[in-house]
Amino acid sequence: MVKIASVEAENVKRVKAVYLEPNADGLTVIGGRNGQGKTSVLDAIAWALGGNKMKPTNAKREGAALDPRLRVVLDNGIVVERKGKASALKVTDPSGNKGGQALLTSLIGQLALDLPKFLAGTDKDKAEALLSILGVGDALAELDAKKAAAYNQRHAVGVMERQKRGAAEEMPRWPDAPAQEVSASELIAEQSAILARNGENQRKRMEAERIAQQVDAARAELDRMAAQSRELAERMAAKSADLERLSADAATAAKTAAELRDESTAELEAQLAQVEATNDKVRTNMRRERAMAEADELKEQYGELDAEVKRLDKARTDLLKDAPLPLDGLGVAFGEKGEPSLTYLGQAWDCMSGSEQLKVATAIVRATKPECGFVLVDKLEQMDPQTLAEFGAWAEGEGLQVIGTRVGTGDECSLVIEDGRGQLGEPEDGMPEAQREDEEEDEPTEQPQPAMPSMNAAQAAVGGWSIK
């Protein structure tokens, strides 16, 4: 695990000359008032180790005669230098072998140099950074795909169920309509049967009338026969017998005709007239019942899919339950659509305090590249002294080197920057050239000394500490 052993920076942004030997574990706090060059020290480290993509826009200190010069020594013996007008990179290992930016990139996490990039990321970006650390990405992606499919299907079923039920509820309901459509052919057959019976009744009435006419004719004939002659007595007797028989038949026929009653077809005619309207009501009721049945079926499907979504959510939670999280209390919550977000002590990112956000970000960034043992943290003034001390103790316990800045000059500061200058530790080659030049300007002019070897142009251009 690589850490920073020392930092030398000259003429970078607000920095004039700074030398820093940070604590190997825990916090090293760079303090000072606003505008003194605290953040410039972090920017210098990020530029030295992260490459030109981390170079500040206006890297050279305003008014500086010399170009920026950076020298960072890592605890594995690698020396990183940037100097000259082009800020050329030189990377040397303990054996004297030279390397380049690729070597630094293999050792150092980019987020360790650029914590604000993590802090400015979306909730999803932060959570995915943690998930990538835990090594559950593939399994989680599979669960996410299954949940997305179940969620989309559930949504579609829910929409269909609401549409079906809404359409069914808008349909009129006819409680007086029969359950099945009325058959017009059955009504017509029944009407035909009634008409046939009525026709038979009419035939019987006509028969009774015909018999009555015969009775009248027989009486007339009998009267004529009685008037004409007694001789016709025998014939009259026969006719009398006929009369008696016919009278009996007439009485029977008259009695039967009187008892006959015609059946009315008015009700059937009314039903036939209303059959289409009735059947329309029946069909409407049947469509409504079918729509309601389909809506109930879709609701049941929705419930099954909802249970599947919840089961997949639990599976994802169980997947993370035993994962080795880089910070106690850290977790991942999943939204309705499966989008992940960070939580710490049960709080979402936007509900965490500034100090909690810094602690969470530091823990995750450190875990993204375990071989990088340091993190640069700006704006530690968000933590009160007690929280800062707790944060430092946590970092020390984790074996993590944290180099941070804080507005202030109190005892919590390891180094206080004033007017771009500061020193923590003793550089092997003495003070920086820029600092030495500033101090010489304040000293009285000395008497000429014995001649010393002169510095050539190349040495003068380097300035600061000599590089061995």
Helices and strands as residue ranges (DSSP letters): E 4-12, E 15-20, E 26-32, H 38-50, G 52-54, E 69-74, E 79-83, E 88-92, E 98-99, H 101-107, H 110-113, H 115-119, H 123-134, H 137-170, H 184-228, G 230-232, H 233-259, H 266-321, E 330-334, E 340-344, E 347-348, G 349-351, H 354-368, E 374-377, G 380-382, H 385-397, E 401-407, E 415-416, E 421-424, H 433-442, H 457-462
